[in-house]
Amino acid sequence: MPLTDNLISYYKLEGNSNDELAAHNGTDTSITYSVANGKIGQGAGFNGTSSKILTSGNSAISGDAAFSYSVWINTNSITDTAYQVPVSVGNFLNTLEAAGMFMNVGTGTIGLNFSGGNNYISATNALAINTWYHIVTTKTAGAINTTTKLYVNNVDTAAVSPSTNTPNIVNAPIRIGHAIDGATDKYFMDGEIDEVGVWSRALTASEVSQLYNNGAGLTYPFTGAVISNLLTLRVG
């Protein structure tokens, strides 16, 4: 299956937050674009206090939906108390009605968090600052603890979850570099984000590997790794 199948939005962050599919372009607040902030070409710098990208329209991820997030991140700081959110959809409330990916670098864990109590899946990964990581979360329909996967640098982390609930995601805009909790913007990213993709299906392990591309990354329309593989076969 091509990586473009069921792709909702893709943000290269090459000097702006335009959606490559022109479906959900972003509005920037306190974002700095540069090659120094990018994994592939330019990327977006976030200041940890006010930087955010809010995209237009709703993501079409709703209910107990299948979805995937893919993002490259590079954190500038680690704290013991604050989450950092590369990508989120919906609103973190006390009821099970939203989804967002968060990175809890203070306790050496990363995960995908759903609203309402212990509705999350996480893995123990102590991330280093000033280091690029490729993070992908995938989910199919069903209970959080059995349908969700978390990949870090192309490795399935065997993440665990206490939750046997199924989420009921509210159709809402994609947010990059922060999340909304109630009516308040929170969990701001301190560092750099690049190459953000959102799908309405669960990516396979093979597709995650294509996006990771041996650590070099792969950008929309996802042809680089395929061409490279063909060249390798030809030479061989």
Residue pairs with C-beta under 8 A, 6 or more apart in sequence:
1 204
1 207
2 222
3 203
3 207
3 210
3 211
3 222
4 220
4 221
4 222
5 201
6 199
6 200
6 201
7 21
7 197
7 198
7 199
7 220
8 21
8 23
8 24
8 59
8 60
8 61
8 174
8 198
8 199
8 200
9 19
9 20
9 21
9 23
9 24
9 55
9 59
9 174
9 196
9 197
9 198
10 19
10 20
10 21
10 195
10 196
10 197
10 198
10 220
11 17
11 18
11 19
11 20
11 26
11 53
11 176
11 195
11 196
11 197
12 20
12 40
12 41
12 42
12 194
12 195
12 219
12 220
13 33
13 38
13 42
13 43
13 44
13 193
13 194
13 195
13 196
14 33
14 38
14 41
14 42
15 33
15 42
16 26
16 28
16 33
17 25
17 26
17 27
17 28
17 31
17 44
17 53
17 55
17 176
18 25
18 26
19 25
19 26
19 55
20 220
20 221
23 57
24 55
24 56
24 57
24 59
24 173
24 174
25 55
25 56
26 53
26 54
26 55
26 56
26 176
27 53
27 54
27 55
27 56
28 52
28 53
29 50
29 51
29 52
29 53
29 54
30 46
30 47
30 50
30 51
30 52
31 44
31 45
31 46
31 51
31 52
31 53
31 177
32 44
32 45
32 47
32 51
33 42
33 43
33 44
33 45
34 42
34 43
34 45
35 41
35 42
35 43
37 43
37 44
37 45
37 192
37 194
38 192
38 194
39 72
39 74
39 132
39 192
39 194
39 195
39 217
40 72
40 194
40 195
40 216
40 217
40 219
41 219
42 194
43 72
43 192
43 193
43 194
43 195
44 53
44 176
44 177
44 192
44 193
44 194
45 51
45 191
45 192
46 52
46 177
46 188
46 189
46 190
46 191
46 192
46 193
47 188
47 190
48 76
48 77
48 84
48 188
48 189
48 190
48 191
49 188
50 188
51 177
51 178
51 188
51 189
52 175
52 176
52 177
52 178
52 185
52 188
53 175
53 176
53 177
54 173
54 175
55 173
55 174
55 175
55 176
56 173
57 173
58 171
58 172
58 173
59 89
59 171
59 172
59 173
59 174
59 198
60 171
60 200
61 67
61 89
61 99
61 169
61 171
61 198
61 200
62 169
62 170
62 171
63 168
63 169
64 141
64 142
64 166
64 167
64 168
64 169
65 139
65 141
65 169
65 200
66 139
66 140
66 141
66 200
66 201
66 202
67 89
67 99
67 138
67 139
67 198
67 199
67 200
67 201
67 202
68 136
68 137
68 138
68 139
68 197
68 198
68 199
68 201
68 202
68 203
69 86
69 87
69 101
69 112
69 135
69 136
69 137
69 196
69 197
69 198
70 134
70 135
70 136
70 195
70 196
70 197
70 198
70 199
70 203
70 208
70 211
71 86
71 87
71 101
71 134
71 135
71 136
71 193
71 194
71 195
71 196
71 197
72 132
72 133
72 134
72 135
72 193
72 194
72 195
72 217
73 86
73 103
73 132
73 133
73 135
73 189
73 191
73 192
73 193
74 130
74 131
74 132
74 133
74 191
74 192
74 193
75 84
75 103
75 105
75 127
75 129
75 130
75 131
75 189
75 190
75 191
76 129
76 130
76 190
76 191
76 192
77 129
77 190
77 191
78 105
78 106
78 127
78 129
79 105
79 106
80 106
80 107
81 106
82 106
82 187
83 102
83 103
83 104
83 113
83 179
83 186
83 187
84 102
84 103
84 104
84 105
84 187
84 188
84 189
84 190
84 191
85 100
85 101
85 102
85 103
85 175
85 177
85 178
85 179
85 186
85 187
85 188
85 189
86 101
86 103
86 135
86 176
86 177
86 189
86 193
86 196
87 100
87 101
87 174
87 175
87 176
87 196
87 198
88 99
88 100
88 101
88 102
88 174
88 175
88 178
88 179
88 180
88 187
89 98
89 99
89 100
89 169
89 172
89 173
89 174
89 175
89 198
90 97
90 98
90 99
90 100
90 115
90 169
90 170
90 172
91 97
91 98
91 115
91 170
91 172
91 180
91 181
91 182
92 98
92 100
92 113
92 115
92 179
92 180
92 181
92 182
92 186
93 115
93 116
93 181
93 182
94 115
94 116
94 117
95 115
95 116
96 114
96 115
96 116
96 117
96 119
96 165
96 167
96 168
97 115
97 116
97 167
97 168
97 169
97 170
98 114
98 115
98 167
98 169
98 170
98 172
99 112
99 113
99 114
99 115
99 167
99 169
100 112
100 113
100 114
100 175
100 179
101 111
101 112
101 113
101 135
101 137
102 110
102 111
102 112
102 113
102 179
102 187
103 110
103 111
103 127
103 135
104 110
104 111
104 122
105 127
108 124
108 125
108 126
108 127
109 122
109 123
109 124
109 125
110 122
110 123
110 125
110 127
110 135
110 150
110 152
110 157
111 120
111 121
111 122
111 123
111 150
111 159
112 120
112 121
112 122
112 137
112 139
112 148
112 150
113 119
113 120
114 120
114 144
114 163
114 165
114 167
114 169
115 167
116 165
117 163
118 162
118 163
119 144
119 163
119 165
119 167
120 144
120 161
120 162
120 163
121 144
121 145
121 148
121 150
121 159
121 160
121 161
121 163
122 150
122 159
122 160
122 161
123 150
123 152
123 157
123 158
123 159
123 160
125 152
125 157
127 133
129 191
133 152
133 153
134 151
134 152
134 153
134 154
134 211
134 212
134 215
134 217
135 150
135 151
135 152
136 149
136 150
136 151
136 203
136 208
136 211
137 148
137 149
137 150
137 151
138 148
138 149
138 151
138 202
138 203
138 208
139 147
139 148
139 149
139 202
140 147
140 202
141 147
141 166
142 166
143 163
143 164
143 165
143 166
144 161
144 163
144 164
144 165
144 166
144 167
145 160
145 161
145 162
145 163
145 164
146 164
147 202
148 159
148 161
149 156
149 159
149 202
150 156
150 157
150 159
151 157
151 205
151 208
153 212
153 215
154 208
154 209
154 212
156 205
174 198
176 193
176 196
177 188
177 189
177 193
178 185
178 186
178 187
178 188
178 189
179 185
179 186
179 187
180 186
181 187
194 217
195 217
195 219
197 211
197 220
203 211
210 218
210 222
210 225
210 226
211 217
211 218
211 222
212 218
213 224
213 225
218 224
218 225
